[in-house]
Amino acid sequence: MLEQVDVKPGEEWLVVTCHNHSCDRPILIDPVGPEMRDDEGDLIFPADTVLVICPHCELESLYQSDEIRCEQGQQRH
């Protein structure tokens, strides 16, 4: 099960999961802005691959676009 990402309500972030299986934590990459959506509202990834350094375990790894997901902040009740 993926660890919960701490994204504030109303925010959207591009997120990957660390490739280091002993870490396996989520990594926030970039906030999603309006320029990252097409006319239908679908997400447009800025690149096919992205190089990310995990802030938790410091592993540097290349992520494919199919490993990137969008996380939205939820209102807490």
C-alpha positions in Angstrom: 0.0 0.0 0.0 1.3 3.4 -0.9 2.1 5.8 1.9 -0.1 8.9 2.1 1.3 12.0 0.6 0.9 15.2 2.5 -0.6 17.5 -0.1 -2.6 20.5 1.2 -6.3 20.9 0.3 -6.7 22.4 -3.1 -3.2 21.6 -4.3 -2.1 19.0 -6.9 1.4 17.6 -7.2 3.2 15.2 -9.5 4.4 12.3 -7.3 6.6 9.2 -7.8 7.4 6.3 -5.4 11.1 5.8 -4.5 12.7 3.0 -6.5 14.6 1.9 -3.3 12.5 -0.9 -2.0 13.7 -0.4 1.5 12.5 3.2 1.3 9.5 3.0 -1.0 8.3 6.4 0.1 6.4 9.0 -2.1 8.4 11.9 -3.5 6.7 15.2 -4.5 8.1 16.3 -7.8 6.3 19.5 -8.9 3.1 21.3 -8.3 0.5 20.9 -11.1 -0.3 24.2 -12.7 -2.9 25.1 -15.3 -0.3 25.0 -18.1 0.1 21.3 -17.4 -3.5 20.5 -18.5 -4.9 20.2 -22.0 -8.2 21.7 -23.1 -10.1 18.7 -21.7 -8.3 19.0 -18.3 -6.1 15.9 -18.9 -2.6 16.1 -17.4 0.3 16.7 -19.8 3.6 15.4 -18.4 6.5 17.8 -19.1 8.9 15.0 -20.1 8.9 11.2 -20.9 11.5 10.7 -18.1 12.5 12.7 -15.0 15.6 12.3 -12.8 14.7 12.5 -9.1 16.8 12.3 -5.9 14.8 10.9 -3.0 14.9 13.3 -0.1 14.4 10.4 2.3 17.2 7.9 1.2 19.1 10.1 -1.3 18.7 7.5 -4.1 19.1 9.2 -7.6 16.8 7.4 -10.1 15.2 7.9 -13.5 11.4 7.7 -13.6 9.3 7.0 -16.7 6.2 9.0 -17.3 4.0 6.0 -16.5 5.5 6.0 -12.9 4.4 9.6 -12.3 1.0 10.1 -10.7 -1.0 13.2 -9.7 -2.0 13.5 -6.0 -4.7 16.0 -4.9 -5.0 17.5 -1.5 -8.3 16.5 0.3 -10.4 18.5 2.6 -10.2 17.2 6.1 -13.5 16.9 8.0 
